[in-house]
Amino acid sequence: MASLKSLRNRIASVKATRKITKAQQMVAASKFRRALDAAMAARPYAEKMEAVIASLAGGLRDNPGVPKLLRGTGKDDTHLLIVATADRGLCGGFNTNIVRLAKLKIEELTASGKNVLILCVGRKGRDQLKRQYGHLIVDTIEFTAVKRIGFVNAQTIGRRVLQMFDEGAFDVATIIYSRFKSIISQIPSAQQLIPAPVEQSRTKADGIVYEYEPDETEILADLLPRNVSVQVFHALLENVAGEFGAKMTAMDGATRNAGDVIDKLTLVYNRTRQAQITKELIEIISGAEAL
């Protein structure tokens, strides 16, 4: 049976942990609303950007003058996976779920004979991937010192990806992130960035024909590099909202569990204390009778 002192120490330790988890929950809650508003505001813009590119690209994919970011390199040998996770933990399975999807994608590509490169955005993704796929990681971009993700941060990633593409380092680029659904649900997702995917259903705008000036090729040459940063920015904002939502849920559960542990330890402490008092009384009474 544990001593009273050890029980008191354990109760004090769990109480201190509960204070930390409660504080983390409150911090996440205070940041969550702003992060969610930013993610929701970015969705229409990113989706409209894709729709505009699809409309412009209509019948240009096989045109020899079409930008390389749309037609690709003509090969499908090397894939760059941009794995976007959080820089911090204490958010349940948020980071693990993203990394799990990344691992499935890596295994699928390597099984097909493709070469894979990994660009980690976020420290937690790198930490989980480096043991098994450390030789595939080309770089890691962290935002631990950034208080609020902005478009300039996405541009840093976008420029890095475009530089690698211009150097011929890869043929296809895909970003893996977590799409926010609710506080208790985030959906790991994979979105191709290069070459820009063009859905046939989006190239037909209900029979409406647009005339562009300058022509589609010139507009796409300017729009496609910008679209890479836009889609990365959208993914980062979705991740931030999902991270804070997952952290709220995880810290709320941890706080509740700490309370349950404290109640159980307190009950054991009281029983142990009562047993010790009873034992001492028995010893006193027995000693008095012996006299």
TIDO-548363 format. One line per 3 residues: their letters; for each residue x, y, z of N, C-alpha, C. Coordinates in nm, 2 decimals. Atoms other than C-alpha are relative to their C-alpha. Layout:
a = X/Y/Z/X/Y/Z/X/Y/Z ~ ...
# end
This chain:
mas = 0.08/-0.12/0.00/0.00/0.00/0.00/0.09/0.12/0.00 ~ -0.08/-0.12/0.01/0.13/0.34/-0.10/-0.01/0.08/0.13 ~ 0.00/-0.08/-0.12/0.23/0.58/0.18/-0.08/0.13/-0.02
lks = 0.08/-0.12/0.01/0.03/0.89/0.26/0.08/0.11/-0.07 ~ -0.08/-0.10/0.06/0.32/1.11/0.15/0.01/-0.02/-0.15 ~ 0.00/0.03/0.14/0.35/0.94/-0.19/-0.13/0.03/-0.07
lrn = 0.13/-0.03/0.05/-0.02/0.97/-0.24/-0.02/0.15/-0.01 ~ 0.01/-0.14/0.01/-0.01/1.34/-0.16/0.08/0.06/-0.11 ~ -0.09/-0.05/0.11/0.28/1.39/-0.40/-0.07/-0.03/-0.14
ria = 0.07/0.04/0.13/0.08/1.21/-0.68/-0.11/0.09/-0.02 ~ 0.12/-0.08/0.02/-0.23/1.41/-0.62/0.05/0.15/-0.04 ~ -0.05/-0.13/0.04/-0.03/1.74/-0.63/0.05/0.00/-0.14
svk = -0.05/0.00/0.14/0.14/1.63/-0.95/-0.11/0.00/-0.10 ~ 0.12/0.01/0.09/-0.19/1.54/-1.12/-0.07/0.14/-0.01 ~ 0.07/-0.14/0.00/-0.34/1.88/-1.01/0.08/0.10/-0.08
atr = -0.08/-0.09/0.08/-0.04/2.06/-1.16/-0.02/-0.03/-0.15 ~ 0.02/0.03/0.14/-0.09/1.87/-1.48/-0.14/0.05/-0.05 ~ 0.13/-0.04/0.04/-0.46/1.95/-1.48/0.00/0.16/-0.03
kit = 0.00/-0.14/0.02/-0.38/2.32/-1.45/0.06/0.03/-0.14 ~ -0.06/-0.02/0.13/-0.15/2.29/-1.76/-0.10/-0.03/-0.11 ~ 0.10/0.04/0.11/-0.41/2.11/-1.97/-0.11/0.10/-0.01
kaq = 0.11/-0.09/0.00/-0.68/2.35/-1.87/0.05/0.13/-0.06 ~ -0.05/-0.12/0.06/-0.46/2.65/-1.96/0.02/-0.02/-0.15 ~ -0.02/0.03/0.14/-0.37/2.48/-2.30/-0.14/0.00/-0.07
qmv = 0.13/0.00/0.05/-0.74/2.43/-2.36/-0.06/0.14/-0.02 ~ 0.05/-0.13/0.01/-0.83/2.79/-2.29/0.08/0.08/-0.11 ~ -0.08/-0.07/0.10/-0.54/2.92/-2.51/-0.05/-0.04/-0.14
aas = 0.04/0.05/0.13/-0.65/2.69/-2.80/-0.14/0.06/-0.03 ~ 0.13/-0.05/0.03/-1.01/2.81/-2.76/0.00/0.14/-0.04 ~ -0.01/-0.14/0.03/-0.91/3.17/-2.77/0.05/0.03/-0.14
kfr = -0.06/-0.01/0.14/-0.71/3.12/-3.10/-0.09/-0.07/-0.10 ~ 0.07/0.09/0.10/-0.95/2.87/-3.26/-0.10/0.09/-0.09 ~ 0.10/-0.07/0.08/-1.23/3.12/-3.37/0.07/0.08/-0.11
ral = -0.07/-0.08/0.10/-0.98/3.35/-3.55/0.06/-0.09/-0.11 ~ -0.06/0.09/0.10/-0.81/3.05/-3.72/-0.11/-0.06/-0.09 ~ 0.11/0.05/0.07/-1.15/2.91/-3.82/-0.05/0.10/-0.10
daa = 0.05/-0.11/0.09/-1.26/3.24/-3.97/0.09/0.01/-0.12 ~ -0.10/-0.01/0.11/-0.94/3.26/-4.17/-0.01/-0.11/-0.10 ~ 0.01/0.12/0.08/-0.97/2.91/-4.30/-0.13/0.00/-0.09
maa = 0.13/-0.01/0.07/-1.34/2.96/-4.40/0.01/0.11/-0.11 ~ -0.01/-0.11/0.09/-1.25/3.29/-4.57/0.09/-0.04/-0.12 ~ -0.09/0.04/0.10/-0.97/3.12/-4.77/-0.06/-0.10/-0.10
rpy = 0.06/0.11/0.08/-1.18/2.83/-4.90/-0.06/0.05/-0.14 ~ 0.06/-0.04/0.13/-1.39/3.02/-5.16/0.11/0.06/-0.10 ~ -0.10/-0.06/0.08/-1.08/3.21/-5.29/0.08/-0.11/-0.07
aek = -0.08/0.11/0.06/-0.88/2.89/-5.34/-0.08/-0.08/-0.10 ~ 0.08/0.07/0.09/-1.17/2.71/-5.50/-0.03/0.07/-0.13 ~ 0.02/-0.08/0.12/-1.24/3.00/-5.73/0.12/0.01/-0.09
mea = -0.13/0.00/0.08/-0.87/3.01/-5.83/0.01/-0.13/-0.08 ~ 0.00/0.13/0.08/-0.90/2.64/-5.93/-0.09/0.01/-0.12 ~ 0.11/-0.01/0.11/-1.22/2.71/-6.13/0.05/0.09/-0.11
via = -0.05/-0.09/0.10/-1.06/3.00/-6.31/0.11/-0.06/-0.09 ~ -0.11/0.07/0.08/-0.75/2.80/-6.41/-0.06/-0.11/-0.08 ~ 0.07/0.11/0.08/-0.98/2.51/-6.52/-0.07/0.06/-0.12
sla = 0.07/-0.07/0.11/-1.18/2.76/-6.74/0.10/0.04/-0.10 ~ -0.11/-0.05/0.09/-0.86/2.91/-6.88/0.07/-0.12/-0.08 ~ -0.08/0.11/0.06/-0.69/2.57/-6.94/-0.08/-0.08/-0.10
ggl = 0.09/0.07/0.09/-1.00/2.43/-7.12/0.06/-0.10/-0.10 ~ -0.06/0.08/0.11/-0.83/2.30/-7.44/0.14/0.02/-0.02 ~ -0.14/-0.04/0.02/-0.48/2.42/-7.38/0.10/-0.10/0.05
rdn = -0.09/0.09/-0.06/-0.33/2.12/-7.20/0.10/-0.06/-0.10 ~ -0.09/0.06/0.10/-0.19/1.97/-7.52/0.06/0.10/-0.09 ~ -0.06/-0.11/0.08/-0.09/2.31/-7.67/0.14/0.01/0.04
pgv = -0.15/0.00/-0.03/0.29/2.32/-7.70/0.04/0.13/0.07 ~ -0.03/-0.12/-0.06/0.28/2.68/-7.58/-0.05/0.02/0.14 ~ 0.06/-0.01/-0.13/0.10/2.61/-7.26/0.11/0.00/0.11
pkl = -0.11/-0.01/-0.11/0.30/2.69/-6.93/0.03/-0.14/0.05 ~ -0.05/0.13/-0.05/0.50/2.40/-6.79/-0.08/-0.04/0.12 ~ 0.07/0.03/-0.12/0.31/2.42/-6.46/-0.13/-0.06/-0.03
lrg = 0.12/0.06/0.03/0.00/2.31/-6.64/0.02/-0.13/-0.08 ~ -0.02/0.12/0.08/0.13/2.05/-6.89/0.09/-0.10/0.07 ~ -0.09/0.09/-0.07/0.39/1.91/-6.65/0.13/-0.02/-0.08
tgk = -0.13/0.04/0.06/0.73/1.76/-6.75/-0.02/-0.10/-0.11 ~ 0.02/0.11/0.09/0.57/1.49/-6.96/0.04/-0.14/0.06 ~ -0.03/0.13/-0.07/0.69/1.23/-6.71/-0.07/-0.01/0.14
ddt = 0.06/0.02/-0.12/0.56/1.08/-6.39/0.09/-0.09/0.09 ~ -0.10/0.09/-0.06/0.88/0.94/-6.24/0.02/0.04/0.15 ~ -0.04/-0.05/-0.14/0.95/1.16/-5.93/-0.11/0.09/0.06
hll = 0.11/-0.07/-0.06/0.69/1.28/-5.69/0.05/0.08/0.13 ~ -0.03/-0.08/-0.12/0.73/1.56/-5.43/-0.12/0.00/0.09 ~ 0.11/0.00/-0.10/0.51/1.52/-5.12/0.03/0.11/0.10
iva = -0.01/-0.11/-0.09/0.47/1.84/-4.92/-0.09/-0.04/0.12 ~ 0.07/0.05/-0.12/0.37/1.70/-4.57/-0.02/0.12/0.10 ~ 0.02/-0.12/-0.09/0.21/1.99/-4.37/-0.06/-0.04/0.13
tad = 0.05/0.03/-0.13/0.17/1.93/-4.00/0.02/0.12/0.09 ~ -0.03/-0.11/-0.10/0.19/2.14/-3.68/0.14/-0.01/0.05 ~ -0.14/0.00/-0.06/0.51/2.24/-3.51/-0.01/-0.04/0.14
rgl = 0.01/0.03/-0.14/0.37/2.16/-3.17/-0.10/-0.12/0.02 ~ 0.09/0.12/-0.03/0.20/1.86/-3.01/-0.12/0.04/0.09 ~ 0.11/-0.01/-0.09/-0.07/1.82/-2.75/-0.13/0.03/-0.07
cgg = 0.13/-0.02/0.08/-0.34/1.80/-3.02/-0.05/-0.14/-0.05 ~ 0.06/0.13/0.03/-0.44/1.44/-3.01/0.07/-0.07/-0.12 ~ -0.05/0.07/0.12/-0.40/1.24/-3.33/0.01/0.08/-0.13
fnt = 0.00/-0.09/0.12/-0.40/1.55/-3.56/0.12/-0.03/-0.09 ~ -0.12/0.01/0.08/-0.04/1.52/-3.67/0.02/-0.15/-0.05 ~ -0.01/0.14/0.04/-0.04/1.14/-3.67/-0.08/-0.04/-0.12
niv = 0.09/0.03/0.11/-0.33/1.12/-3.90/0.05/0.05/-0.14 ~ -0.06/-0.06/0.12/-0.16/1.35/-4.16/0.12/-0.09/-0.04 ~ -0.12/0.08/0.03/0.16/1.15/-4.14/-0.04/-0.14/-0.05
rla = 0.04/0.13/0.04/-0.03/0.82/-4.17/-0.05/0.01/-0.15 ~ 0.03/-0.01/0.14/-0.18/0.94/-4.50/0.12/0.02/-0.09 ~ -0.12/-0.01/0.08/0.16/1.05/-4.62/0.08/-0.13/-0.02
klk = -0.07/0.13/0.01/0.31/0.71/-4.54/-0.08/-0.09/-0.10 ~ 0.07/0.08/0.10/0.03/0.54/-4.74/0.03/0.05/-0.14 ~ -0.03/-0.05/0.13/0.10/0.77/-5.03/0.14/-0.04/-0.04
iee = -0.14/0.04/0.03/0.47/0.70/-5.01/0.01/-0.15/-0.04 ~ 0.00/0.14/0.03/0.41/0.33/-5.00/-0.06/-0.03/-0.14 ~ 0.07/0.02/0.12/0.17/0.35/-5.29/0.09/0.04/-0.12
lta = -0.09/-0.05/0.11/0.42/0.55/-5.51/0.12/-0.09/-0.01 ~ -0.11/0.08/0.01/0.72/0.34/-5.42/-0.03/-0.14/-0.06 ~ 0.04/0.13/0.06/0.53/0.02/-5.50/-0.02/0.01/-0.15
sgk = 0.02/-0.02/0.14/0.46/0.17/-5.84/0.13/0.03/-0.07 ~ -0.13/-0.02/0.06/0.83/0.22/-5.90/0.03/0.15/-0.01 ~ -0.03/-0.14/0.01/0.82/0.60/-5.85/0.10/0.04/0.11
nvl = -0.09/-0.06/-0.09/1.08/0.81/-5.68/-0.08/0.10/0.08 ~ 0.07/-0.09/-0.09/0.96/1.01/-5.38/0.10/0.09/0.07 ~ -0.07/-0.10/-0.08/1.09/1.33/-5.22/-0.10/0.06/0.10
ilc = 0.09/-0.05/-0.11/0.95/1.48/-4.90/0.04/0.14/0.04 ~ -0.03/-0.14/-0.05/0.93/1.85/-4.81/-0.09/0.01/0.12 ~ 0.08/0.00/-0.13/0.82/1.87/-4.44/-0.03/0.15/0.03
vgr = 0.04/-0.13/-0.05/0.62/2.18/-4.34/-0.05/-0.03/0.15 ~ 0.04/0.03/-0.13/0.60/2.16/-3.96/0.10/-0.11/0.06 ~ -0.10/0.09/-0.06/0.84/1.99/-3.71/-0.06/-0.14/0.03
kgr = 0.06/0.13/-0.04/0.60/1.71/-3.60/0.00/-0.10/-0.12 ~ -0.01/0.09/0.11/0.58/1.57/-3.95/0.14/-0.06/-0.02 ~ -0.13/0.04/0.02/0.95/1.56/-3.98/0.04/-0.10/0.11
dql = -0.03/0.08/-0.11/0.99/1.40/-3.64/-0.05/-0.14/-0.02 ~ 0.06/0.14/0.02/0.76/1.11/-3.73/0.04/-0.07/-0.13 ~ -0.04/0.06/0.12/0.89/1.06/-4.08/0.15/-0.03/-0.01
krq = -0.14/0.01/0.02/1.26/1.09/-4.03/0.06/-0.14/0.03 ~ -0.06/0.13/-0.04/1.31/0.75/-3.87/-0.01/-0.10/-0.12 ~ 0.02/0.10/0.10/1.16/0.55/-4.16/0.03/0.06/-0.14
ygh = -0.02/-0.06/0.13/1.19/0.80/-4.45/0.09/0.12/0.00 ~ -0.09/-0.11/-0.01/1.47/1.03/-4.34/0.08/0.03/-0.12 ~ -0.08/-0.02/0.12/1.66/0.97/-4.66/-0.07/0.07/-0.11
liv = 0.08/-0.07/0.10/1.37/1.11/-4.86/-0.03/0.14/0.02 ~ 0.04/-0.14/-0.04/1.33/1.44/-4.67/0.11/0.09/-0.06 ~ -0.10/-0.09/0.07/1.49/1.72/-4.88/0.01/0.13/0.08
dti = 0.00/-0.13/-0.08/1.40/2.01/-4.64/-0.11/0.00/0.10 ~ 0.10/-0.02/-0.10/1.20/2.11/-4.34/-0.02/0.15/0.02 ~ 0.03/-0.14/-0.03/1.02/2.45/-4.30/-0.09/0.00/0.12
eft = 0.07/-0.01/-0.13/0.91/2.54/-3.95/-0.05/0.14/0.02 ~ 0.06/-0.13/-0.03/0.69/2.82/-3.83/-0.01/0.02/0.16 ~ 0.01/0.00/-0.15/0.76/2.79/-3.45/0.00/0.15/0.05
avk = -0.01/-0.14/-0.04/0.84/3.16/-3.43/-0.11/0.09/-0.06 ~ 0.11/-0.07/0.06/0.54/3.27/-3.63/-0.12/0.00/0.08 ~ 0.12/0.00/-0.09/0.25/3.38/-3.42/-0.13/-0.02/-0.08
rig = 0.12/0.01/0.09/0.00/3.40/-3.71/0.04/-0.03/-0.14 ~ -0.03/0.03/0.14/0.03/3.23/-4.05/-0.05/0.10/-0.09 ~ 0.04/-0.09/0.10/0.02/3.47/-4.33/0.04/-0.05/-0.14
fvn = -0.03/0.04/0.14/0.04/3.46/-4.71/0.15/0.00/-0.03 ~ -0.15/-0.01/0.03/0.41/3.55/-4.70/0.06/-0.13/0.04 ~ -0.05/0.13/-0.04/0.47/3.22/-4.52/-0.02/-0.11/-0.11
aqt = 0.04/0.09/0.11/0.29/3.03/-4.80/0.09/0.03/-0.12 ~ -0.09/-0.04/0.11/0.50/3.22/-5.05/0.14/-0.06/0.01 ~ -0.13/0.06/-0.03/0.82/3.09/-4.89/0.00/-0.14/-0.05
igr = 0.01/0.14/0.05/0.70/2.74/-4.95/-0.02/-0.01/-0.15 ~ 0.03/0.01/0.14/0.56/2.81/-5.29/0.13/0.03/-0.09 ~ -0.12/-0.03/0.07/0.89/2.97/-5.41/0.10/-0.12/0.01
rvl = -0.08/0.12/-0.02/1.08/2.66/-5.27/-0.04/-0.11/-0.10 ~ 0.05/0.11/0.08/0.86/2.42/-5.46/0.02/0.04/-0.15 ~ -0.02/-0.05/0.14/0.87/2.63/-5.79/0.15/-0.01/-0.04
qmf = -0.14/0.01/0.03/1.25/2.64/-5.76/0.04/-0.14/-0.03 ~ -0.04/0.14/0.02/1.28/2.27/-5.73/-0.06/-0.05/-0.13 ~ 0.06/0.04/0.12/1.04/2.22/-6.02/0.08/0.06/-0.12
deg = -0.08/-0.06/0.11/1.24/2.46/-6.24/0.13/-0.07/-0.02 ~ -0.12/0.08/0.00/1.55/2.26/-6.15/-0.01/-0.14/-0.05 ~ 0.03/0.14/0.04/1.38/1.94/-6.26/0.01/-0.10/0.11
afd = -0.02/0.09/-0.11/1.39/1.79/-5.92/-0.12/-0.10/0.01 ~ 0.12/0.09/-0.01/1.04/1.63/-5.95/-0.09/0.03/-0.12 ~ 0.09/-0.01/0.11/0.76/1.58/-6.20/-0.14/0.04/0.05
vat = 0.13/-0.02/-0.06/0.45/1.59/-5.97/0.02/0.04/0.15 ~ 0.00/-0.04/-0.14/0.39/1.78/-5.64/-0.14/-0.01/0.06 ~ 0.13/0.02/-0.07/0.12/1.70/-5.39/0.02/0.05/0.14
iiy = -0.01/-0.05/-0.14/0.05/1.87/-5.06/-0.10/-0.09/0.08 ~ 0.09/0.08/-0.09/-0.09/1.66/-4.77/-0.02/0.08/0.12 ~ 0.04/-0.08/-0.11/-0.27/1.84/-4.50/-0.13/-0.05/0.06
srf = 0.13/0.04/-0.06/-0.58/1.82/-4.28/-0.11/0.10/-0.02 ~ 0.11/-0.09/0.03/-0.90/1.97/-4.40/-0.10/0.01/0.12 ~ 0.09/-0.01/-0.12/-1.11/2.11/-4.11/-0.14/-0.03/-0.04
ksi = 0.15/0.03/0.01/-1.46/1.97/-4.07/-0.07/0.04/0.12 ~ 0.06/-0.05/-0.12/-1.54/2.03/-3.71/0.11/-0.01/0.11 ~ -0.10/0.00/-0.11/-1.37/2.06/-3.37/0.05/-0.14/0.03
isq = -0.04/0.14/-0.03/-1.37/1.68/-3.33/0.03/-0.08/-0.12 ~ -0.02/0.07/0.12/-1.32/1.59/-3.69/0.08/0.08/-0.10 ~ -0.08/-0.06/0.10/-1.04/1.68/-3.93/0.04/-0.11/-0.10
ips = -0.01/0.10/0.10/-1.00/1.50/-4.26/0.14/0.01/-0.07 ~ -0.13/0.00/0.08/-0.64/1.42/-4.39/-0.03/0.00/-0.15 ~ 0.03/-0.01/0.15/-0.64/1.52/-4.76/0.13/0.02/-0.07
aqq = -0.11/-0.02/0.09/-0.40/1.52/-5.05/-0.05/0.07/-0.12 ~ 0.04/-0.08/0.11/-0.41/1.78/-5.32/0.12/0.02/-0.09 ~ -0.11/-0.02/0.10/-0.20/1.79/-5.64/0.01/0.15/-0.03
lip = -0.03/-0.14/0.03/-0.03/2.12/-5.70/0.06/0.02/-0.14 ~ -0.07/-0.01/0.13/0.20/2.06/-6.00/0.00/-0.14/-0.06 ~ 0.07/-0.10/0.08/0.09/2.00/-6.27/-0.14/0.04/0.05
apv = 0.13/-0.04/-0.06/-0.22/2.20/-6.19/-0.11/-0.09/-0.06 ~ 0.10/0.09/0.04/-0.51/1.95/-6.20/-0.12/0.08/-0.07 ~ 0.11/-0.07/0.07/-0.79/2.05/-6.45/-0.11/-0.11/-0.01
eqs = 0.11/0.09/0.01/-1.12/1.87/-6.40/-0.08/0.04/-0.12 ~ 0.07/-0.02/0.12/-1.31/1.83/-6.72/-0.14/0.07/0.03 ~ 0.13/-0.06/-0.03/-1.64/1.92/-6.54/0.01/0.15/0.02
rtk = -0.01/-0.14/-0.03/-1.50/2.26/-6.45/0.04/0.08/-0.13 ~ -0.03/-0.07/0.13/-1.39/2.34/-6.81/-0.12/0.04/-0.08 ~ 0.12/-0.03/0.07/-1.75/2.36/-6.91/-0.09/0.08/0.09
adg = 0.08/-0.09/-0.09/-1.92/2.66/-6.75/-0.14/0.02/-0.04 ~ 0.14/0.00/0.04/-2.28/2.57/-6.84/-0.01/0.07/-0.14 ~ 0.02/-0.06/0.13/-2.22/2.67/-7.20/0.05/0.14/-0.01
ivy = -0.04/-0.14/0.00/-2.09/3.01/-7.11/0.15/0.01/-0.06 ~ -0.13/-0.02/0.06/-1.80/3.13/-7.33/0.06/0.13/0.04 ~ -0.06/-0.12/-0.04/-1.55/3.38/-7.20/0.11/0.04/-0.10
eye = -0.11/-0.05/0.08/-1.31/3.60/-7.40/0.10/0.06/0.10 ~ -0.10/-0.05/-0.09/-0.98/3.67/-7.22/0.10/0.09/-0.08 ~ -0.10/-0.08/0.05/-0.74/3.95/-7.28/0.10/0.04/0.11
pde = -0.06/0.07/0.12/-0.45/3.89/-7.30/-0.05/-0.14/-0.01 ~ 0.06/0.13/0.03/-0.49/3.54/-7.42/0.03/-0.10/0.12 ~ -0.01/0.10/-0.12/-0.52/3.23/-7.19/0.14/-0.04/0.04
tei = -0.13/0.04/-0.03/-0.16/3.13/-7.22/0.08/0.10/0.09 ~ -0.07/-0.10/-0.08/-0.03/3.46/-7.09/-0.06/0.02/0.14 ~ 0.06/0.00/-0.14/-0.28/3.47/-6.80/0.04/-0.11/0.08
lad = -0.04/0.12/-0.08/-0.20/3.12/-6.70/0.15/0.01/0.04 ~ -0.14/-0.02/-0.03/0.18/3.20/-6.71/0.02/0.08/0.13 ~ 0.00/-0.08/-0.13/0.11/3.46/-6.43/-0.08/-0.07/0.11
llp = 0.09/0.06/-0.10/-0.17/3.27/-6.25/0.05/-0.13/0.06 ~ -0.04/0.14/-0.05/-0.02/2.92/-6.22/0.10/0.01/0.12 ~ -0.09/-0.01/-0.11/0.28/3.02/-6.00/-0.07/0.06/0.13
rnv = 0.07/-0.06/-0.11/0.05/3.23/-5.78/-0.09/-0.11/0.06 ~ 0.09/0.10/-0.05/-0.19/2.94/-5.75/0.07/-0.10/0.09 ~ -0.08/0.09/-0.09/0.08/2.72/-5.59/0.00/0.06/0.14
svq = -0.01/-0.07/-0.13/0.12/2.97/-5.31/-0.14/0.01/0.06 ~ 0.14/-0.01/-0.05/-0.26/3.02/-5.28/-0.05/-0.13/0.06 ~ 0.05/0.13/-0.05/-0.33/2.65/-5.24/0.08/-0.05/0.12
vfh = -0.08/0.03/-0.12/-0.04/2.61/-4.99/-0.06/0.08/0.12 ~ 0.05/-0.08/-0.11/-0.18/2.90/-4.79/-0.13/-0.05/0.05 ~ 0.13/0.06/-0.04/-0.53/2.75/-4.79/0.03/-0.13/0.08
all = -0.03/0.12/-0.08/-0.38/2.42/-4.67/0.05/0.03/0.14 ~ -0.05/-0.04/-0.13/-0.19/2.59/-4.39/-0.10/0.06/0.09 ~ 0.11/-0.05/-0.08/-0.50/2.78/-4.27/-0.09/-0.11/0.05
env = 0.08/0.11/-0.04/-0.70/2.46/-4.27/0.07/-0.08/0.11 ~ -0.08/0.07/-0.10/-0.42/2.30/-4.07/0.00/0.07/0.14 ~ 0.00/-0.08/-0.13/-0.41/2.58/-3.81/-0.14/-0.02/0.07
age = 0.13/0.02/-0.06/-0.79/2.56/-3.76/-0.02/-0.14/0.06 ~ 0.01/0.14/-0.05/-0.77/2.18/-3.73/0.08/-0.03/0.12 ~ -0.09/0.02/-0.12/-0.48/2.19/-3.49/-0.06/0.06/0.13
fga = 0.06/-0.06/-0.12/-0.65/2.43/-3.25/-0.13/-0.08/0.04 ~ 0.12/0.08/-0.04/-0.98/2.23/-3.27/0.04/-0.13/0.06 ~ -0.04/0.12/-0.06/-0.80/1.91/-3.20/0.06/0.02/0.13
kmt = -0.06/-0.03/-0.13/-0.60/2.07/-2.92/-0.11/0.02/0.11 ~ 0.11/-0.02/-0.09/-0.92/2.19/-2.76/-0.06/-0.13/0.05 ~ 0.06/0.13/-0.04/-1.07/1.84/-2.77/0.10/-0.08/0.08
amd = -0.10/0.08/-0.08/-0.75/1.67/-2.65/0.02/0.05/0.14 ~ -0.02/-0.06/-0.14/-0.69/1.91/-2.36/-0.12/-0.01/0.09 ~ 0.12/0.01/-0.08/-1.05/1.90/-2.25/-0.01/-0.15/0.05
gat = 0.00/0.14/-0.05/-1.03/1.52/-2.24/0.11/-0.03/0.11 ~ -0.10/0.01/-0.09/-0.70/1.54/-2.06/-0.03/0.06/0.14 ~ 0.04/-0.07/-0.13/-0.84/1.78/-1.80/-0.11/-0.08/0.07
rna = 0.10/0.09/-0.06/-1.14/1.55/-1.74/0.06/-0.12/0.06 ~ -0.06/0.12/-0.05/-0.92/1.25/-1.70/0.09/0.03/0.12 ~ -0.08/-0.03/-0.12/-0.69/1.43/-1.46/-0.09/0.02/0.12
gdv = 0.10/-0.01/-0.11/-1.00/1.52/-1.25/-0.04/-0.14/0.05 ~ 0.04/0.14/-0.05/-1.10/1.15/-1.24/0.11/-0.06/0.08 ~ -0.11/0.06/-0.07/-0.75/1.05/-1.14/0.01/0.06/0.14
idk = -0.01/-0.07/-0.13/-0.75/1.31/-0.86/-0.11/-0.06/0.09 ~ 0.10/0.05/-0.09/-1.08/1.18/-0.73/0.03/-0.14/0.05 ~ -0.04/0.14/-0.04/-0.96/0.82/-0.73/0.12/0.00/0.10
ltl = -0.11/-0.01/-0.09/-0.63/0.91/-0.56/-0.04/0.06/0.14 ~ 0.05/-0.05/-0.13/-0.81/1.12/-0.30/-0.08/-0.10/0.08 ~ 0.07/0.11/-0.07/-1.04/0.83/-0.22/0.10/-0.10/0.06
vyn = -0.10/0.09/-0.05/-0.74/0.60/-0.18/0.07/0.06/0.12 ~ -0.07/-0.07/-0.11/-0.56/0.86/0.03/-0.09/0.01/0.13 ~ 0.08/0.00/-0.11/-0.86/0.90/0.26/-0.02/-0.13/0.07
rtr = 0.01/0.14/-0.05/-0.90/0.52/0.30/0.13/-0.04/0.07 ~ -0.13/0.04/-0.06/-0.53/0.48/0.37/0.02/0.08/0.13 ~ -0.01/-0.09/-0.12/-0.54/0.77/0.62/-0.09/-0.06/0.11
qaq = 0.09/0.05/-0.10/-0.84/0.62/0.80/0.05/-0.13/0.05 ~ -0.06/0.13/-0.04/-0.68/0.28/0.81/0.12/0.02/0.09 ~ -0.11/-0.03/-0.09/-0.37/0.43/0.96/-0.04/0.05/0.13
itk = 0.05/-0.05/-0.13/-0.56/0.62/1.22/-0.06/-0.11/0.09 ~ 0.06/0.11/-0.07/-0.76/0.31/1.31/0.11/-0.09/0.06 ~ -0.11/0.08/-0.05/-0.44/0.11/1.34/0.07/0.06/0.13
eli = -0.06/-0.07/-0.12/-0.29/0.37/1.58/-0.09/-0.01/0.12 ~ 0.09/0.01/-0.11/-0.60/0.37/1.79/0.00/-0.13/0.06 ~ 0.00/0.14/-0.05/-0.60/-0.01/1.82/0.13/-0.02/0.08
eii = -0.13/0.01/-0.07/-0.23/0.01/1.92/0.00/0.07/0.14 ~ 0.01/-0.07/-0.13/-0.30/0.27/2.19/-0.09/-0.07/0.10 ~ 0.09/0.07/-0.09/-0.60/0.08/2.33/0.06/-0.13/0.05
sga = -0.06/0.13/-0.04/-0.41/-0.25/2.33/0.11/0.03/0.10 ~ -0.11/-0.03/-0.09/-0.12/-0.08/2.51/-0.06/0.04/0.14 ~ 0.07/-0.04/-0.12/-0.36/0.07/2.77/-0.05/-0.12/0.08
eal = 0.05/0.12/-0.06/-0.52/-0.26/2.84/0.11/-0.09/0.06 ~ -0.12/0.08/-0.05/-0.18/-0.43/2.88/0.05/0.06/0.13 ~ -0.05/-0.05/-0.13/-0.10/-0.19/3.16/-0.10/-0.03/0.11
# end
